[in-house]
Amino acid sequence: MDEVTLCPKPRFLVIPWPATSHMIPIVDIGCLLAADGAPVTIITTPSSSQLVQSRVDDRAGQAGSADTTVTALPFPAMEAGLPDGCEPWAVPEGVPGCGRIRLKNRGP
């Protein structure tokens, strides 16, 4: 009899593109993976974490995606030459310099 080697259960790290229209579908895909038994970690920033967590919570009741973790990492605004607290998808009003992020992301 041949020896069978089982692969370990896959784990998924999901990093959605930072725009609401991109976050919701990829979070839903992560929840579907978790509902099928795969552990899923979704990485986001503090300004988006509430949206992502609420979507995961909504899906947990429907699809049983209990093995989904949302982890918020700070957006490195200062390292990118932007004011602290400035994120490309949640530009706060009244923060000088935040408009520059759109110009930096446009390319040549």
N, C-alpha and C positions, 0 to 999 in steps of 0.2 A: 504494500500500500504506500503510495506517495505521501510525503509530508506536505501539508497545506500550510502556507504562511498567510496569516490574516493581516491586512493592512490596518493600522490604527485608524480610529475614527477621525475624519478630517475636521479641522478647525478653520474658520473663516475670519479674516480681518477685512472689514469693509470700510473704505474711506470715500464717502460721497463727495462729488464735486460740490463746492460751496455755493449752491444756488437752490432755492426751495424747489424749483421744478425738477432738479436733479436729485435732491436729497430724498424726497418722499418715495419715488420708485425704487431706489437702491435700498432704502431702509425696509421697504416691503419685501424685496428679494431676500434680504438678510433674515427677516422674520420667517419667510417660507423655508429657508435653509434650516433655521432653528426648529421650526415645527416638524421637520423631517429628522430631527435628532442631532444635528450638528451644532456645536457651540459656535456662537457668532459674537464678535466684538466689533462695535461700530465706533469709529473715531470721528470726533467732531470738535468744534470749538465751543467755548462757553456761551457765546451769543446764539448758537444753533442748538445747544444741547437740550433745551426745553422742548423745542419742536420735535427733535429726534426722539427724545424719551417719551413724549406723549404719543407719538406714532407707534413706538414699540409697545407701550402700554395698551393702546387700542387693539393692536394686532395680537397681543398675548391672550386676550379674552376670546378672540375669534379663532386663531390658528394654533394656540398652545405654544407660542414661541417663548417659553420661559427661560430658555438658555441663551438669551440675547443680552449682552452687556453694552451699555453706552458709556464711553470714556471721553471726557472733554479735555483737550490739550489747548493751552493758550496759543493764540495766533501770534506769530513773531513780528508784530507791527514795527517795533523799534528797530529790529534787525533789517527790516525792509525800508527803513527811512521814513516810517509813518508814525503819527502820534499814537501813544499807547491807547488801547481800547478801540482802535480802528480795524475793522474787518471788512473785506470786500463785499460781503453780502448783507452787512448790517451797519452801514455807515451812519453813525449818530449825527444828528444835526447839531451844529454849533461847535464841532471839533475842528479847529483849523487844520488844513492840510489833508483831510481825509479824501477830498475830491481827487487828489493826485493818484490814488490807487487805481482809479479807472484809466487814467492816462498811462500808467506803468503797465497795465495788463493788456493794452491794445496792440502792443508790438510796434514794428517799424511803420 
